[in-house]
Amino acid sequence: MAAAGGNPSQCRWLKDKFGLSWQIIPRNMSDFLANSDPAKAKRAMDSMLKMSKIEIAELEQAIQD
């Protein structure tokens, strides 16, 4: 991903050239991280923290296991 003068990091966070940190997240991210089953929510969070680009299919798999 081109950061246009900024610095990309894990979980799709970006610190832009002005020093502002921001993140692009999928619309349904709360479905994964706020799952009513705490074990599924934890698996989704653990999976996401390993990503530099958020992969929906991997998050879906994490809550299915």
Contacts in CASP RR format, 6 or more apart in sequence:
PFRMAT RR
TARGET T0000
AUTHOR 0000-0000-0000
METHOD contacts of the structure
MODEL  1
MAAAGGNPSQCRWLKDKFGLSWQIIPRNMSDFLANSDPAKAKRAMDSMLK
MSKIEIAELEQAIQD
1 8 0 8 1.000
1 53 0 8 1.000
3 14 0 8 1.000
3 16 0 8 1.000
4 16 0 8 1.000
4 17 0 8 1.000
5 16 0 8 1.000
5 17 0 8 1.000
6 14 0 8 1.000
6 15 0 8 1.000
6 16 0 8 1.000
6 17 0 8 1.000
6 19 0 8 1.000
7 14 0 8 1.000
7 15 0 8 1.000
8 14 0 8 1.000
8 52 0 8 1.000
9 15 0 8 1.000
9 52 0 8 1.000
10 49 0 8 1.000
10 51 0 8 1.000
10 52 0 8 1.000
11 23 0 8 1.000
11 48 0 8 1.000
11 49 0 8 1.000
11 51 0 8 1.000
11 52 0 8 1.000
11 54 0 8 1.000
12 23 0 8 1.000
12 24 0 8 1.000
12 25 0 8 1.000
12 51 0 8 1.000
12 52 0 8 1.000
12 53 0 8 1.000
12 54 0 8 1.000
13 21 0 8 1.000
13 22 0 8 1.000
13 23 0 8 1.000
14 21 0 8 1.000
14 22 0 8 1.000
14 23 0 8 1.000
14 24 0 8 1.000
15 21 0 8 1.000
16 22 0 8 1.000
25 54 0 8 1.000
26 54 0 8 1.000
26 56 0 8 1.000
28 56 0 8 1.000
29 54 0 8 1.000
29 59 0 8 1.000
32 41 0 8 1.000
32 44 0 8 1.000
32 48 0 8 1.000
32 59 0 8 1.000
32 60 0 8 1.000
32 62 0 8 1.000
32 63 0 8 1.000
33 41 0 8 1.000
33 44 0 8 1.000
33 45 0 8 1.000
33 48 0 8 1.000
34 41 0 8 1.000
35 41 0 8 1.000
35 44 0 8 1.000
35 63 0 8 1.000
37 63 0 8 1.000
40 62 0 8 1.000
40 63 0 8 1.000
41 63 0 8 1.000
43 62 0 8 1.000
43 63 0 8 1.000
43 65 0 8 1.000
44 59 0 8 1.000
44 62 0 8 1.000
44 63 0 8 1.000
46 62 0 8 1.000
47 58 0 8 1.000
47 59 0 8 1.000
47 61 0 8 1.000
47 62 0 8 1.000
48 54 0 8 1.000
48 59 0 8 1.000
51 58 0 8 1.000
END
